[in-house]
């Protein structure tokens, strides 16, 4: 592939990680966000646009080698906000790629597409054995994004890789994250693999590090070429000392969506606070 990677939501947490890490893997980056990206790096292109603006996003995609789509609402909110930014935004990105002749899109999905799934009693969860069980409107939007990706792969021949990202942070912030953590280094490795894999077609893979306490099977991600280097277990002693061992009966730890499955994330409550 030639040309830069168009990175939407480039000013966000994961976008900032990728803006630094992808060039180290040989990828030029074209960063798109709704405001000017601060401190662009040498050789980095920047675009100010909203991904729900189809014409602007199509213009930004022209000449790109691939699109990595991160833009959108990143937690629970009102249906109006989530559906516009996440569902409409994902449609616009995929349609922009099609119109601009970009053959590959990497979509940031989420573990919250399956948040009401019970933690496995034994053995990790595979993608093909974990049907959608979204825990929030946010989770629903990620299910919709995966469905749109499948449509554009099957109907238009795009390569679309959906990454069901866990907890991306510099280090695990909670007991739950001992299972769900995706380190910055592994986030770069995962996206690089999704960009580099030959002819992946449509894929859905878990986006987590090689966590000893992990719930998700990384076989499909490894098949793309992903080799995670980090394990949240190195942070376990401090988190357990502060909070105790996770109680599997606790609702926060019983389902993979964690606190997103709790009553305070009910749509009416979320709508009231937005």
BAFI-3210 file (N, C-alpha, C; in Angstrom, 3 decimals, decimal comma, padded with zeros to 6 digits):
// residues 274
n [1|2|3|4|5|6|7|8|9|10|11|12|13|14|15|16|17|18|19|20|21|22|23|24|25|26|27|28|29|30|31|32|33|34|35|36|37|38|39|40|41|42|43|44|45|46|47|48|49|50|51|52|53|54|55|56|57|58|59|60|61|62|63|64|65|66|67|68|69|70|71|72|73|74|75|76|77|78|79|80|81|82|83|84|85|86|87|88|89|90|91|92|93|94|95|96|97|98|99|100|101|102|103|104|105|106|107|108|109|110|111|112|113|114|115|116|117|118|119|120|121|122|123|124|125|126|127|128|129|130|131|132|133|134|135|136|137|138|139|140|141|142|143|144|145|146|147|148|149|150|151|152|153|154|155|156|157|158|159|160|161|162|163|164|165|166|167|168|169|170|171|172|173|174|175|176|177|178|179|180|181|182|183|184|185|186|187|188|189|190|191|192|193|194|195|196|197|198|199|200|201|202|203|204|205|206|207|208|209|210|211|212|213|214|215|216|217|218|219|220|221|222|223|224|225|226|227|228|229|230|231|232|233|234|235|236|237|238|239|240|241|242|243|244|245|246|247|248|249|250|251|252|253|254|255|256|257|258|259|260|261|262|263|264|265|266|267|268|269|270|271|272|273|274]
n.u [000,842|000,472|000,849|-000,490|-001,761|-005,014|-006,057|-008,669|-010,194|-007,846|-006,808|-007,560|-007,220|-006,279|-005,700|-003,612|-001,613|-001,218|-000,432|002,150|003,256|002,718|004,269|006,796|006,629|006,761|004,645|003,204|001,257|-001,930|-003,656|-006,854|-009,240|-011,807|-010,833|-007,819|-004,979|-002,768|000,658|001,817|003,708|006,892|006,437|003,812|000,542|-002,282|-005,787|-008,697|-011,822|-015,154|-016,147|-018,738|-019,369|-019,742|-018,679|-016,377|-014,924|-014,539|-012,897|-010,660|-009,859|-008,857|-006,201|-005,164|-003,646|-004,965|-007,602|-007,843|-010,209|-011,152|-012,664|-015,391|-018,064|-016,927|-017,908|-020,837|-023,785|-026,452|-028,903|-029,190|-026,739|-024,850|-025,667|-025,452|-022,701|-021,287|-022,596|-023,590|-021,180|-019,407|-020,583|-020,144|-017,343|-016,727|-018,113|-016,803|-014,240|-014,831|-015,671|-013,350|-011,587|-010,089|-008,800|-008,797|-010,073|-009,730|-011,553|-012,366|-013,836|-015,437|-015,114|-017,477|-019,480|-020,191|-020,885|-022,729|-022,172|-021,442|-018,619|-016,142|-016,240|-014,285|-011,569|-010,843|-012,868|-013,965|-014,224|-016,110|-017,791|-019,042|-021,709|-023,261|-023,947|-024,692|-023,923|-024,784|-026,007|-023,729|-022,344|-024,164|-023,789|-021,273|-021,727|-023,359|-021,470|-019,694|-021,432|-021,909|-019,312|-019,077|-020,980|-019,798|-017,489|-018,483|-020,237|-018,824|-016,186|-014,190|-011,405|-011,981|-011,256|-012,250|-011,654|-012,129|-011,729|-010,253|-009,411|-007,741|-004,895|-002,181|-001,397|-002,987|-006,034|-007,740|-009,124|-010,659|-009,412|-007,143|-007,785|-008,645|-006,865|-005,179|-002,120|-000,212|001,952|001,140|-001,245|-000,354|000,987|-001,156|-002,809|-000,974|-000,684|-003,297|-003,340|-001,374|-001,808|-002,199|-004,862|-007,250|-010,032|-013,201|-012,902|-013,253|-011,695|-010,336|-009,070|-006,699|-004,021|-001,574|-002,789|-002,494|-004,790|-006,716|-009,819|-010,316|-009,846|-006,983|-006,388|-007,442|-006,583|-003,815|-003,525|-003,605|-001,117|-000,509|001,412|001,308|003,052|002,877|001,613|-000,911|-000,521|001,765|001,049|-000,673|-000,242|-000,130|-002,690|-004,387|-003,581|-004,576|-007,334|-008,259|-008,828|-010,581|-014,096|-015,928|-018,712|-019,516|-021,271|-019,712|-017,606|-018,718|-019,763|-018,474|-018,554|-018,287|-018,541|-020,187|-022,436|-023,957|-026,721|-026,461|-025,646|-027,858|-029,963|-031,747|-030,711|-028,171|-028,915|-030,009|-027,794|-026,320]
n.v [-001,194|002,227|005,687|007,767|006,692|007,399|008,731|008,849|010,777|011,557|013,113|011,972|009,602|006,976|007,641|009,486|007,809|006,204|008,073|008,588|006,010|004,581|005,801|004,893|002,303|002,520|003,748|006,503|009,232|010,692|012,895|013,286|015,311|017,016|019,390|021,314|019,264|019,070|019,995|018,686|015,997|015,598|015,390|014,591|014,809|016,979|017,282|019,146|018,211|016,839|013,529|012,861|014,434|013,761|014,591|016,045|014,089|012,228|013,724|013,918|011,280|010,729|009,453|008,096|005,237|003,546|003,526|004,276|004,137|005,923|007,926|009,392|009,122|008,093|006,808|006,016|007,780|009,963|008,532|010,042|011,443|009,320|007,708|009,489|010,325|007,862|005,776|007,023|008,317|006,142|004,962|007,079|007,117|004,566|004,735|006,923|005,835|003,927|005,611|007,060|005,194|003,719|000,803|-000,500|-000,551|000,004|-000,531|000,861|-001,035|-002,364|-004,016|-003,651|-004,154|-006,680|-006,665|-007,670|-010,317|-013,183|-013,614|-015,976|-019,272|-021,127|-021,283|-019,137|-016,567|-016,824|-014,844|-015,708|-017,180|-015,507|-013,807|-010,612|-008,748|-006,095|-003,589|-001,024|002,030|002,937|000,488|-000,736|000,901|000,092|-002,549|-001,989|-000,669|-002,779|-004,340|-002,637|-002,601|-005,284|-005,290|-003,493|-004,870|-007,259|-006,397|-004,429|-005,172|-004,199|-004,479|-004,994|-004,590|-005,148|-004,042|-005,190|-003,427|-003,480|-002,223|000,485|001,977|003,664|002,038|-000,690|000,473|-000,549|-003,376|-004,951|-004,324|-005,856|-008,030|-006,890|-005,091|-003,148|-002,385|000,632|000,035|-002,450|-001,678|-000,216|-002,287|-004,013|-002,478|-002,041|-004,698|-005,158|-003,397|-004,457|-007,166|-009,559|-009,306|-009,501|-009,517|-009,492|-009,096|-009,704|-008,994|-009,504|-006,846|-006,739|-006,954|-009,583|-010,810|-012,437|-012,931|-012,677|-012,687|-013,242|-014,854|-014,748|-015,804|-015,180|-012,540|-012,920|-014,344|-012,370|-011,371|-010,158|-009,764|-009,679|-007,931|-007,315|-007,733|-007,488|-008,525|-007,784|-005,552|-006,434|-007,033|-004,572|-003,509|-005,474|-005,363|-002,872|-003,082|-005,664|-009,137|-009,718|-010,232|-012,758|-012,821|-010,247|-007,715|-005,994|-007,554|-009,844|-009,835|-009,245|-006,605|-005,066|-002,188|-000,908|-002,414|-001,846|-000,410|002,407|003,087|002,975|003,873|006,062|007,324|007,949|009,651|011,736|012,857|013,905]
n.w [000,000|-000,765|000,196|002,876|006,117|006,916|009,840|011,894|014,541|015,693|017,732|020,075|022,858|022,027|019,418|019,752|020,727|018,452|016,544|017,313|017,292|014,852|012,719|013,494|012,727|010,062|008,756|007,151|008,373|008,232|009,973|011,282|012,838|014,776|015,617|015,296|015,292|017,962|018,059|015,598|014,206|012,519|009,089|009,364|008,172|008,583|009,121|009,509|010,267|010,438|010,911|010,263|008,181|005,047|002,535|003,277|004,625|002,614|000,907|002,572|002,598|000,108|-001,775|000,385|001,951|003,647|006,108|009,517|011,827|014,512|015,567|017,430|019,920|023,022|025,242|027,246|026,274|025,206|022,958|020,641|020,476|020,425|018,255|016,116|016,085|016,183|014,690|012,277|011,739|011,315|009,083|007,235|007,107|006,018|003,582|002,512|002,177|000,212|-001,932|-002,340|-003,195|-001,383|-000,058|002,419|005,722|009,130|011,922|015,049|017,203|020,120|023,308|024,586|022,844|023,410|026,049|028,016|028,139|030,028|032,163|031,179|032,490|032,141|029,910|027,124|025,498|022,195|019,212|017,266|018,784|020,445|020,465|019,635|022,539|023,570|026,042|026,412|024,822|023,568|023,226|021,466|019,252|018,438|017,693|015,495|013,920|013,336|011,802|009,623|008,614|007,786|005,727|003,864|003,285|002,131|000,069|-001,356|-001,420|000,271|002,512|005,827|009,121|012,326|015,520|018,637|021,151|024,371|027,464|026,906|027,978|029,689|031,822|033,611|034,935|036,866|038,744|036,988|034,607|034,645|033,175|030,784|029,681|027,202|026,198|025,385|023,624|022,594|021,395|019,180|017,843|017,281|015,534|013,489|012,590|011,649|009,544|007,914|007,297|004,745|002,500|004,361|004,252|005,807|009,231|012,727|015,688|018,975|020,964|022,967|025,383|026,099|028,485|031,575|033,097|031,210|029,301|026,689|023,565|021,652|019,203|016,623|016,281|016,386|014,038|012,161|012,419|014,771|017,630|020,835|023,417|026,085|029,479|031,806|034,302|035,603|037,010|038,875|041,640|043,035|042,483|043,560|046,241|046,894|046,397|046,843|045,849|042,754|042,957|041,668|041,835|042,085|040,370|038,778|038,043|037,075|034,513|031,211|030,399|032,656|034,675|032,876|032,650|034,826|036,777|036,797|034,295|032,771|030,018|030,373|032,600|031,667|029,615|031,071|032,270|030,248]
ca.u [000,000|001,177|000,068|-000,587|-002,924|-005,916|-006,357|-009,736|-010,129|-006,400|-006,448|-007,995|-006,215|-005,642|-005,141|-002,325|-000,671|-000,925|000,301|003,560|003,743|002,651|005,446|007,920|006,430|006,891|003,424|002,929|-000,036|-002,756|-004,466|-008,114|-010,051|-012,684|-010,019|-006,439|-004,173|-001,672|002,046|002,008|005,066|007,515|005,848|002,406|-000,477|-003,407|-007,040|-009,769|-013,101|-016,020|-016,348|-020,120|-019,443|-019,309|-017,832|-015,086|-014,207|-014,114|-011,738|-009,519|-009,460|-008,264|-004,763|-004,739|-003,435|-005,942|-008,219|-008,033|-011,328|-011,252|-013,478|-016,734|-018,325|-016,160|-018,548|-022,283|-024,390|-027,804|-028,972|-028,957|-025,304|-024,104|-026,017|-024,922|-021,234|-020,706|-023,197|-023,478|-019,766|-018,803|-021,086|-019,464|-015,953|-016,711|-018,533|-015,711|-013,198|-015,298|-015,659|-011,980|-010,780|-009,240|-009,197|-008,786|-010,505|-009,626|-012,572|-012,287|-015,017|-015,258|-015,603|-018,830|-020,421|-020,553|-020,711|-023,563|-021,684|-020,877|-017,212|-016,031|-015,848|-013,017|-011,243|-011,125|-013,980|-013,644|-015,117|-017,209|-018,656|-019,501|-022,615|-023,462|-024,781|-024,209|-024,297|-025,148|-026,126|-022,371|-022,093|-024,996|-023,163|-020,142|-022,332|-023,764|-020,264|-019,224|-022,355|-021,600|-018,052|-019,358|-021,659|-018,861|-016,576|-019,170|-020,840|-017,904|-014,865|-013,204|-010,883|-012,437|-010,855|-012,869|-010,883|-012,925|-010,707|-010,534|-009,114|-006,463|-004,392|-000,750|-001,322|-004,343|-006,542|-008,698|-009,026|-011,197|-008,443|-006,160|-008,223|-009,050|-005,884|-004,420|-001,041|000,093|002,806|000,348|-002,215|000,341|001,228|-002,424|-003,221|-000,008|-001,041|-004,533|-002,997|-000,377|-002,206|-002,617|-006,242|-007,988|-011,484|-013,849|-012,459|-013,494|-010,697|-010,214|-007,949|-006,171|-002,675|-001,503|-003,003|-002,633|-006,174|-007,575|-011,028|-010,552|-008,937|-006,260|-005,996|-007,783|-005,689|-002,482|-003,553|-003,300|000,279|-000,389|002,166|001,313|004,284|002,643|000,712|-001,340|-000,215|002,829|000,433|-001,705|000,019|-000,511|-004,141|-005,009|-003,302|-005,434|-008,767|-008,607|-009,025|-011,914|-015,138|-016,691|-020,142|-019,746|-021,707|-018,642|-016,684|-019,445|-019,950|-017,257|-018,696|-017,974|-019,456|-021,135|-023,654|-024,615|-027,903|-026,177|-025,451|-029,151|-030,068|-032,409|-029,766|-027,129|-029,492|-030,208|-026,543|-025,650]
ca.v [000,000|003,500|006,786|007,786|006,154|008,415|008,386|009,706|010,864|011,505|013,829|011,204|008,841|005,969|008,347|010,061|006,686|005,763|009,124|008,401|004,660|004,077|006,182|004,030|001,050|002,804|004,314|007,935|009,445|011,876|012,948|014,021|015,504|018,172|020,566|021,146|018,372|019,816|019,563|017,637|015,486|015,801|014,581|014,285|015,674|017,196|017,694|019,491|017,810|015,958|012,340|012,780|015,229|012,788|015,207|016,390|012,856|011,666|014,504|013,553|009,904|010,585|009,218|007,353|003,804|002,871|004,382|003,754|004,962|005,982|009,071|009,127|009,191|006,967|006,230|006,085|009,101|009,853|007,854|011,021|011,709|008,116|007,252|010,425|010,297|006,530|005,012|007,853|008,555|004,949|004,879|008,066|006,698|003,452|005,236|007,770|004,938|003,370|006,652|007,519|004,085|003,172|-000,592|-001,107|000,260|-000,609|000,107|000,686|-001,536|-002,350|-005,146|-003,350|-004,780|-007,966|-006,391|-008,474|-011,687|-013,609|-014,001|-017,419|-020,084|-021,744|-021,084|-017,787|-016,355|-016,573|-013,880|-016,369|-017,806|-014,423|-012,950|-009,285|-008,526|-004,769|-003,195|000,396|002,581|002,925|-000,865|-000,937|001,597|-000,706|-003,652|-001,431|-000,414|-004,056|-004,747|-001,809|-003,099|-006,520|-004,923|-002,891|-005,927|-008,228|-005,791|-003,591|-005,760|-003,583|-005,192|-004,294|-005,278|-004,530|-004,332|-005,057|-002,934|-003,582|-001,006|001,016|002,945|003,425|000,876|-001,076|001,388|-001,189|-004,829|-005,487|-004,106|-006,937|-008,916|-006,179|-004,061|-003,072|-001,425|001,471|-000,684|-003,473|-000,994|000,051|-003,578|-004,540|-001,713|-002,351|-006,002|-005,011|-002,685|-005,186|-008,525|-009,652|-009,653|-010,075|-009,545|-008,956|-009,775|-009,121|-009,567|-008,860|-005,917|-006,724|-007,489|-011,005|-010,754|-013,726|-013,070|-012,274|-013,452|-013,320|-015,656|-013,889|-016,564|-014,458|-011,382|-013,433|-014,757|-011,167|-011,010|-009,460|-010,450|-008,806|-007,993|-006,904|-008,518|-006,678|-009,183|-007,044|-004,514|-007,059|-006,994|-003,263|-003,350|-006,383|-004,825|-001,708|-003,337|-007,062|-009,936|-009,544|-011,165|-013,120|-012,587|-008,806|-007,381|-005,362|-008,583|-011,026|-009,711|-008,681|-005,160|-004,389|-001,170|-000,501|-003,207|-001,463|000,440|003,826|003,294|002,909|004,917|007,251|008,009|008,513|010,790|012,840|013,510|014,411]
ca.w [000,000|-000,777|000,738|004,339|006,806|007,455|011,231|012,407|015,995|015,946|018,954|021,238|023,596|021,178|018,273|020,143|020,774|017,085|015,838|017,645|017,066|013,477|011,926|013,860|011,981|008,628|008,188|007,183|009,016|007,970|011,191|011,148|014,035|014,633|015,915|014,850|016,119|018,582|017,880|014,593|014,074|011,212|008,038|009,633|007,587|009,483|008,497|010,437|009,674|011,228|010,092|009,799|006,950|004,044|001,516|003,867|004,933|001,331|000,466|003,418|002,307|-001,224|-001,758|001,574|001,789|004,498|007,123|010,870|012,297|015,972|015,975|017,914|021,354|023,548|026,422|027,106|026,171|024,665|021,671|019,570|020,370|020,069|016,907|015,129|016,002|016,028|013,592|011,074|011,483|010,740|007,704|006,401|006,907|005,071|002,272|002,021|001,683|-001,064|-002,962|-002,574|-003,681|-000,319|000,006|003,758|006,856|010,453|012,754|016,494|017,876|021,573|024,089|025,055|021,909|024,017|027,474|028,912|028,143|031,312|032,139|030,964|033,648|031,767|028,506|026,647|024,576|020,800|018,565|016,571|019,789|021,328|019,697|020,234|023,718|023,974|027,395|026,415|023,472|023,030|022,751|020,280|018,119|017,982|016,947|014,204|013,149|012,806|010,740|008,449|008,078|007,056|004,484|002,908|002,851|001,283|-001,119|-002,130|-001,482|001,153|003,670|007,027|010,342|013,494|016,726|019,863|022,072|025,802|028,225|026,438|028,954|029,940|032,697|034,000|035,948|037,776|038,807|035,729|033,530|034,632|032,099|029,559|029,319|025,951|026,437|024,220|022,677|021,911|020,537|017,923|017,190|016,779|014,365|012,437|012,045|010,893|008,307|007,133|006,953|003,340|002,131|005,495|004,087|007,012|010,451|014,049|016,599|020,278|021,066|024,328|025,538|026,458|029,927|032,254|033,548|030,102|029,020|025,257|022,754|020,711|018,019|015,389|016,170|016,044|012,631|011,378|012,640|016,049|018,677|022,012|024,209|027,467|030,322|032,948|035,573|036,268|037,847|039,694|043,079|043,575|042,402|044,536|047,571|047,122|046,226|047,068|044,644|042,162|043,379|040,466|042,041|041,989|039,007|038,007|037,564|036,597|033,063|030,636|030,260|033,905|035,200|031,836|032,823|036,077|036,585|036,568|032,872|032,106|028,999|030,889|033,489|030,804|028,917|032,000|032,644|029,052]
c.u [000,878|000,258|-000,016|-001,792|-003,746|-006,383|-007,427|-009,734|-008,693|-005,982|-006,855|-006,871|-005,498|-005,029|-003,776|-001,243|-000,255|-000,165|001,794|004,073|003,722|003,826|006,682|007,828|006,440|005,675|003,443|001,505|-000,644|-003,789|-005,681|-008,795|-010,880|-011,994|-008,591|-005,675|-002,970|-000,329|002,199|003,478|005,606|006,897|004,385|001,506|-001,620|-004,604|-008,023|-011,096|-013,854|-016,326|-017,793|-020,376|-018,866|-018,374|-016,439|-014,264|-013,729|-012,889|-010,495|-008,990|-008,737|-006,743|-004,258|-004,555|-004,496|-006,520|-008,253|-009,038|-011,490|-012,247|-014,847|-016,854|-017,744|-016,712|-020,054|-022,758|-025,814|-027,769|-028,689|-027,469|-024,545|-024,410|-025,448|-023,414|-020,711|-021,289|-023,096|-022,014|-019,089|-019,292|-020,316|-018,014|-015,871|-017,102|-017,470|-014,576|-013,594|-015,198|-014,242|-011,064|-009,794|-009,710|-009,287|-009,201|-010,362|-010,567|-012,309|-013,664|-014,700|-015,726|-017,039|-019,896|-020,923|-020,623|-021,537|-023,217|-021,089|-019,391|-017,099|-015,596|-014,523|-012,796|-011,626|-012,271|-013,442|-014,654|-016,337|-018,159|-019,209|-020,404|-022,786|-024,398|-024,374|-024,747|-024,840|-025,497|-024,761|-022,040|-022,899|-024,347|-021,979|-020,615|-022,733|-022,558|-019,697|-020,122|-022,129|-020,294|-018,244|-020,030|-020,676|-017,803|-017,257|-019,686|-019,814|-016,466|-013,802|-012,665|-011,259|-012,075|-011,408|-012,130|-011,767|-011,981|-011,174|-010,304|-007,743|-006,044|-002,903|-000,488|-002,739|-004,878|-007,429|-008,450|-009,536|-010,173|-007,295|-006,510|-008,339|-007,997|-005,314|-003,375|-000,830|000,933|002,006|-000,734|-001,594|000,556|-000,040|-002,863|-002,267|-000,338|-002,298|-004,298|-002,157|-000,841|-002,675|-004,068|-007,048|-009,472|-012,145|-013,414|-012,937|-012,519|-010,714|-008,963|-007,481|-004,725|-002,738|-001,627|-003,225|-004,079|-007,178|-008,728|-011,150|-009,445|-008,299|-005,848|-006,262|-006,898|-004,280|-002,419|-003,316|-001,826|000,516|000,361|002,252|002,555|004,043|001,581|000,381|-000,934|000,906|002,317|-000,524|-001,467|-000,432|-002,020|-004,855|-004,771|-004,230|-006,913|-009,195|-008,761|-010,429|-012,878|-015,985|-018,195|-020,507|-020,158|-020,622|-017,735|-017,390|-019,630|-018,769|-017,345|-018,458|-019,014|-020,455|-022,436|-024,449|-025,776|-027,578|-025,859|-026,730|-029,324|-030,707|-031,486|-028,684|-027,658|-029,660|-028,919|-025,820|-026,147]
c.v [001,245|004,596|006,701|007,014|007,330|007,954|009,337|009,679|010,905|012,195|013,085|010,372|007,827|006,621|008,927|008,985|006,282|006,811|009,015|007,057|004,175|004,536|005,346|002,674|001,288|003,401|005,836|008,127|010,763|011,931|013,842|014,104|016,759|019,478|020,280|020,256|019,143|019,174|018,442|017,263|015,726|014,841|014,254|015,295|015,830|017,713|018,012|019,185|016,952|014,745|012,172|013,677|014,366|013,400|015,505|015,137|012,172|012,405|014,126|012,163|009,752|010,462|008,466|005,875|003,010|003,910|003,623|004,672|004,842|007,035|008,629|009,355|007,932|006,383|006,345|007,528|008,910|009,113|008,832|011,261|010,491|007,692|008,184|010,260|008,917|005,739|005,794|008,084|007,353|004,724|005,836|007,674|005,567|003,908|006,139|006,920|004,350|004,403|007,085|006,411|003,542|001,756|-001,209|-000,098|-000,576|000,160|-000,177|000,273|-001,577|-003,657|-004,915|-003,746|-006,113|-007,859|-007,218|-009,964|-012,015|-013,931|-015,507|-018,141|-020,768|-021,523|-019,697|-017,745|-016,094|-015,598|-014,571|-017,085|-016,783|-013,490|-011,602|-009,330|-007,178|-004,352|-001,778|000,799|002,616|001,542|-001,193|-000,288|000,820|-001,961|-003,171|-001,161|-001,689|-004,530|-003,936|-002,267|-004,369|-006,228|-004,392|-003,891|-006,846|-007,605|-005,087|-004,096|-005,069|-004,618|-004,377|-005,145|-004,499|-004,986|-004,112|-004,716|-003,074|-002,260|-000,505|002,149|002,676|002,239|000,526|-000,177|000,744|-002,686|-005,459|-005,401|-005,103|-007,972|-008,193|-005,233|-004,270|-001,991|-000,540|000,743|-001,724|-002,857|-000,697|-001,245|-004,142|-003,810|-001,964|-003,697|-005,916|-004,297|-003,540|-006,548|-008,593|-010,112|-010,254|-010,226|-008,874|-009,773|-008,985|-009,791|-008,803|-007,991|-005,773|-007,214|-008,959|-011,153|-012,147|-013,973|-012,765|-013,227|-013,821|-014,056|-014,748|-014,613|-015,788|-013,230|-011,824|-013,866|-013,578|-010,785|-010,260|-010,322|-009,541|-009,032|-007,814|-007,755|-007,674|-007,271|-008,487|-005,944|-005,105|-006,881|-005,682|-003,083|-004,245|-005,899|-003,671|-002,071|-004,753|-007,808|-009,697|-010,632|-011,518|-012,897|-011,113|-008,470|-006,731|-006,410|-009,796|-011,020|-008,960|-007,163|-004,381|-003,369|-000,691|-001,303|-002,805|-000,512|001,900|004,122|003,096|004,105|006,190|008,042|008,675|009,746|011,991|013,586|014,134|015,803]
c.w [000,000|-000,273|002,242|004,843|007,321|008,824|011,741|013,931|016,482|017,231|020,220|021,831|022,710|019,955|018,571|020,212|019,358|016,284|016,109|017,160|015,632|012,617|012,258|013,173|010,470|007,968|008,264|007,685|008,545|009,084|010,995|012,500|013,832|014,995|015,460|015,826|016,652|018,256|016,867|014,458|012,672|010,200|008,222|008,940|008,590|008,705|009,607|009,744|010,676|010,363|009,638|008,595|005,832|003,019|002,062|004,156|003,660|000,805|001,265|003,087|000,976|-001,116|-000,552|001,248|002,535|005,450|008,437|011,544|013,810|016,445|016,484|019,406|021,991|024,835|026,234|027,094|025,672|023,333|020,539|019,368|019,865|018,634|015,846|014,974|015,609|014,867|012,286|010,719|010,844|009,315|006,798|006,119|005,887|003,672|001,667|001,462|000,338|-002,174|-003,326|-003,081|-002,665|-000,020|001,381|004,820|008,121|011,372|014,229|017,001|019,372|022,190|024,557|024,039|022,447|025,540|028,423|028,855|029,508|031,144|031,969|032,232|033,388|030,280|028,036|025,641|023,173|020,214|017,951|017,520|020,771|020,540|020,379|021,435|024,288|025,326|027,492|024,985|022,794|022,469|021,506|019,059|017,573|017,251|015,553|013,318|012,554|011,665|009,469|007,801|007,274|005,722|003,447|002,450|001,841|-000,010|-002,001|-002,146|-000,655|002,141|004,899|008,246|011,530|014,745|017,949|021,013|023,517|026,491|027,797|027,364|029,154|030,859|033,140|035,114|037,007|037,810|037,512|034,610|033,560|033,567|030,764|029,006|027,919|026,142|025,216|023,182|021,897|021,035|019,172|017,153|016,571|015,522|013,201|011,787|011,186|009,565|007,368|006,644|005,502|003,200|003,281|005,255|005,275|008,209|011,674|015,000|017,916|020,309|022,499|024,301|025,964|027,973|030,515|032,662|032,446|029,855|027,551|024,526|021,695|019,431|016,736|015,197|015,793|014,578|011,688|011,452|013,933|017,054|019,903|022,862|025,697|028,150|031,553|034,289|036,327|037,181|038,882|041,182|043,687|043,559|043,408|045,959|047,902|047,167|046,572|045,755|044,071|042,636|042,156|040,603|041,971|040,559|038,155|037,385|036,966|035,088|032,478|030,469|031,530|034,305|034,146|031,917|034,059|035,817|036,282|035,115|032,081|031,175|029,527|031,794|032,671|030,076|029,810|032,309|031,449|028,688]
res [x|x|x|x|x|x|x|x|x|x|x|x|x|x|x|x|x|x|x|x|x|x|x|x|x|x|x|x|x|x|x|x|x|x|x|x|x|x|x|x|x|x|x|x|x|x|x|x|x|x|x|x|x|x|x|x|x|x|x|x|x|x|x|x|x|x|x|x|x|x|x|x|x|x|x|x|x|x|x|x|x|x|x|x|x|x|x|x|x|x|x|x|x|x|x|x|x|x|x|x|x|x|x|x|x|x|x|x|x|x|x|x|x|x|x|x|x|x|x|x|x|x|x|x|x|x|x|x|x|x|x|x|x|x|x|x|x|x|x|x|x|x|x|x|x|x|x|x|x|x|x|x|x|x|x|x|x|x|x|x|x|x|x|x|x|x|x|x|x|x|x|x|x|x|x|x|x|x|x|x|x|x|x|x|x|x|x|x|x|x|x|x|x|x|x|x|x|x|x|x|x|x|x|x|x|x|x|x|x|x|x|x|x|x|x|x|x|x|x|x|x|x|x|x|x|x|x|x|x|x|x|x|x|x|x|x|x|x|x|x|x|x|x|x|x|x|x|x|x|x|x|x|x|x|x|x|x|x|x|x|x|x|x|x|x|x|x|x|x|x|x|x|x|x]
***
